[in-house]
Amino acid sequence: SRNGRWRKLAGILVETAPVTSPVTPSQPAVGVVIGVGLNLGPVHRDADPEVVHRAISLAELVEDDAGSIPPNVELFTALLKRLPVWTDRLRTDPLAFMRDYRGRCSTLFREVTVQLGDGPFVGVAQEVTDEGELVVHRGGLRRVISAGDVVLSPETS
């Protein structure tokens, strides 16, 4: 949070894709591609104003007193060194990992808009399950979201 509002630094994109197995090429299979995006440099000022309002970069957070920013290679190397700590923890104790995640998740108990294949769904993010699904409530409706673009509603961001 900077200036009292949350801004997005990174995101995770998960997509399925058809793959051909070298072992069983005649049997169709589905693979999963996981991407992690990290905003290294500031968002260009001419970008969509909503994106500029919601985004922040690592450069904006770590620049030193002289205004210099570590090179992207150093930032990426630091990320790669820290990532195995979390992936190992997820692998060895997934319930503790998810408890920690829920404790740090700034989306919980806030109004969100989830972009889904059947259109947007607006509600309050109430929990993240141990499986990583987001549970969103609207009125008496409880919806479990396993995939979708989740954005804090403008009045809560």
C-alpha positions as CSV (number, residue, x, y, z in Angstrom):
1,S,0.0,0.0,0.0
2,R,1.3,3.4,-0.9
3,N,-0.6,6.6,-0.2
4,G,-3.3,4.5,1.5
5,R,-4.2,2.5,-1.5
6,W,-3.2,-0.9,-2.8
7,R,-1.4,-1.2,-6.2
8,K,-0.6,-4.3,-8.2
9,L,3.0,-5.2,-8.4
10,A,2.8,-8.7,-9.9
11,G,0.4,-11.3,-11.2
12,I,0.1,-15.0,-12.0
13,L,-1.4,-16.3,-15.2
14,V,-2.4,-19.9,-15.5
15,E,-3.7,-21.3,-18.8
16,T,-4.3,-24.8,-20.1
17,A,-3.0,-25.8,-23.5
18,P,-3.3,-28.9,-25.6
19,V,0.0,-30.9,-25.7
20,T,1.2,-33.9,-27.5
21,S,3.0,-36.5,-25.4
22,P,6.1,-38.0,-26.9
23,V,5.2,-41.2,-25.2
24,T,1.6,-41.4,-26.3
25,P,1.3,-39.0,-29.3
26,S,-2.2,-40.4,-30.3
27,Q,-3.7,-39.6,-26.9
28,P,-4.6,-35.9,-26.5
29,A,-3.5,-34.3,-23.3
30,V,-3.8,-31.0,-21.6
31,G,-0.8,-29.2,-20.1
32,V,-0.7,-26.2,-17.8
33,V,1.4,-23.1,-18.4
34,I,2.0,-20.9,-15.4
35,G,3.5,-17.4,-15.8
36,V,4.5,-14.9,-13.2
37,G,4.6,-11.3,-14.2
38,L,6.5,-8.7,-12.2
39,N,6.3,-5.0,-13.0
40,L,10.0,-4.1,-13.1
41,G,9.7,-0.6,-14.6
42,P,7.1,2.2,-14.1
43,V,4.0,2.0,-16.2
44,H,4.2,4.4,-19.1
45,R,2.2,7.6,-18.4
46,D,0.3,7.3,-21.7
47,A,-1.1,3.9,-20.6
48,D,-4.8,3.4,-19.7
49,P,-5.4,5.7,-16.7
50,E,-7.0,2.8,-14.8
51,V,-3.8,0.7,-15.2
52,V,-1.6,3.6,-14.1
53,H,-3.9,4.1,-11.0
54,R,-3.7,0.3,-10.1
55,A,-0.1,-0.6,-10.9
56,I,3.2,0.0,-9.3
57,S,6.7,-1.3,-10.2
58,L,9.5,-2.8,-8.3
59,A,11.7,0.1,-9.5
60,E,9.3,2.6,-7.8
61,L,9.6,0.6,-4.5
62,V,13.4,-0.1,-4.4
63,E,15.1,2.9,-5.9
64,D,17.8,4.2,-3.6
65,D,18.4,7.7,-2.3
66,A,20.2,8.5,-5.6
67,G,17.2,7.3,-7.6
68,S,19.0,4.4,-9.1
69,I,17.3,1.1,-9.7
70,P,19.0,-2.4,-9.7
71,P,19.3,-3.8,-13.2
72,N,16.5,-6.2,-14.2
73,V,19.0,-9.1,-14.1
74,E,19.7,-8.5,-10.4
75,L,16.0,-8.2,-9.7
76,F,15.3,-11.5,-11.5
77,T,18.2,-13.2,-9.8
78,A,16.9,-12.2,-6.4
79,L,13.5,-13.5,-7.3
80,L,14.9,-16.8,-8.5
81,K,16.9,-17.2,-5.2
82,R,13.8,-16.7,-3.1
83,L,11.3,-18.7,-5.1
84,P,12.5,-22.2,-4.1
85,V,12.0,-21.3,-0.4
86,W,8.2,-20.8,-1.1
87,T,7.8,-23.7,-3.6
88,D,9.6,-26.1,-1.1
89,R,7.3,-24.9,1.7
90,L,4.2,-25.4,-0.5
91,R,5.4,-28.9,-1.4
92,T,6.3,-30.0,2.2
93,D,3.5,-28.3,4.2
94,P,0.7,-27.0,1.9
95,L,-1.7,-26.3,4.7
96,A,0.8,-24.0,6.6
97,F,1.6,-22.4,3.3
98,M,-2.0,-21.6,2.6
99,R,-2.5,-20.3,6.2
100,D,0.4,-17.9,5.7
101,Y,-1.0,-16.9,2.3
102,R,-4.4,-16.1,3.7
103,G,-2.8,-14.0,6.4
104,R,-1.0,-11.9,3.8
105,C,-3.8,-11.8,1.1
106,S,-4.9,-8.2,0.8
107,T,-7.9,-9.2,-1.3
108,L,-9.8,-10.9,1.5
109,F,-12.9,-9.1,2.9
110,R,-12.8,-6.5,0.1
111,E,-15.2,-6.1,-2.8
112,V,-13.8,-7.6,-6.0
113,T,-14.9,-7.9,-9.6
114,V,-14.0,-11.3,-11.1
115,Q,-13.9,-11.6,-14.9
116,L,-15.2,-15.0,-15.8
117,G,-16.1,-16.7,-19.1
118,D,-19.8,-16.0,-18.4
119,G,-19.2,-12.3,-17.6
120,P,-18.2,-10.3,-14.5
121,F,-19.1,-11.3,-11.0
122,V,-19.0,-8.7,-8.2
123,G,-18.9,-9.6,-4.6
124,V,-16.8,-9.7,-1.4
125,A,-13.8,-12.0,-1.3
126,Q,-14.4,-14.0,1.8
127,E,-11.8,-16.8,1.8
128,V,-9.2,-18.7,-0.1
129,T,-9.6,-22.4,0.2
130,D,-6.7,-24.8,0.9
131,E,-6.8,-25.6,-2.8
132,G,-6.3,-22.0,-3.7
133,E,-9.8,-21.2,-4.8
134,L,-11.2,-17.7,-4.0
135,V,-14.7,-17.7,-2.4
136,V,-16.7,-14.7,-3.3
137,H,-20.1,-13.8,-1.7
138,R,-22.8,-11.6,-3.1
139,G,-26.0,-11.4,-1.1
140,G,-26.9,-15.0,-0.3
141,L,-24.8,-16.3,-3.3
142,R,-21.5,-18.0,-2.6
143,R,-19.3,-18.6,-5.7
144,V,-16.1,-20.6,-5.6
145,I,-13.6,-19.2,-8.2
146,S,-10.9,-21.5,-9.5
147,A,-9.8,-19.3,-12.4
148,G,-10.6,-15.7,-13.4
149,D,-9.2,-12.2,-13.4
150,V,-9.7,-10.7,-10.0
151,V,-9.7,-7.0,-9.6
152,L,-10.4,-4.9,-6.5
153,S,-13.5,-2.8,-7.1
154,P,-12.6,0.9,-7.6
155,E,-14.1,2.1,-4.4
156,T,-11.9,-0.4,-2.4
157,S,-8.6,-0.2,-4.2
